[in-house]
Amino acid sequence: MEEFQIIDNCLMVKLPEEVDHYRAAYICENADKYILQEGVQHVVFDFEDTRFMDSSGIGIIMGRYRKISCFGGKVYVIHVDRQIQRMFAISGLNKVVEVLA
């Protein structure tokens, strides 16, 4: 399941095995709550356990990017496999978020 944790002013979001429309609303709602209530500076999405992501995953990241960038923050992604990295490239998401190795 999803896991939200604050580490050094960063919201760490560990994504589930499948990121789909069903889980997107829950992830967005909780991430937004942390961003607004805890005043985090950056958001890091961890894809270590993720094996499937549909277009709603792109929406999750873009929405949090729009929200955190209003406060001068950034969005990072870690542990991205080749397939999800390809989705980032096709969608242009890799131009607005930083993919860390």
N, C-alpha and C positions, 0 to 999 in steps of 0.2 A: 504494500500500500504506500501511498505518498507519505513523505515525512518532511516536516518543516522545522528548521532550526536556525537560530541566529548565532552567528560566529563573527566577532569583530566587525559589527556594523553591516554585515552581509547576511541576506536571507538565503539560506541553502535549501533548495527544494529537490529532494530525491524523488525522481519520477518513477511510476510503476512500470511493470513489464509491458503493459499496453497503454498507450496514451491515445484515447479516442474521445468521441463526443460525450460519452457517458461520464467519463472522469474529468473532462475539461472544466465543467462548471464548478466542481468541488475544488479543483486546483486553483482556478482563477480567484474564486471567492476567498479562499484561505490566504493565498499569496497577497492579494490586495489588502486584506485585513492586517497582515504583518507590515506591509509597506506603509500603510497609512497610520497605524497605531503605534508601531515600534520605531518609526523614523529611520529605517535602514537606508544605507546609501547605495548598495548594489544588490543585485539578485544573481545567484548562481544556480543554474539548473543542472542537476547531475543525472546523466542518461545511462549510468553504469548498468542498471537492471533492465533498461528499455530495449525491447526486441521489435516492437511495432509502434508506429506513430502515423496517424492520419493527419489531414489538414487542420483538424482542431488543435493539434500540438503546435502548429505554426501560429495559430491564433492566440494560444496561451502565451507564447513567448513575445509575440508582437504587442499584445495588450499590456504585458508587464513592462516591456521596453518603453512604450508610450508613457506609461504612468511614472516609472522611475526616472526617465529622462527629464521630466518636468522639474524634478528636484536635483538635477545635475548628476544623477547616478548612471550606472551602466549595467548591462546584462551580459553575463558570461555563461557558457555551456562547457561542461566537462564530460569526459568519458563517452564521446559521441562515436558510434560505429560508422562504418563506411556508408551504409544505406541511409542513415539519418543525415550524415554529412552531405550526401548527394541531394537530399530533399532541401537542405539549407541552401545549397548552391542554386538549385532550380528555382526556388522561391525568392532568392535574393536576401534571405535572412542572414546569411553569412556577412552581409555588408553592414548590418546594424548591431549584431551581437558578436562578441569575441569568442572564438572557439579555442579553448585551452587544451593542451595535450594531456 
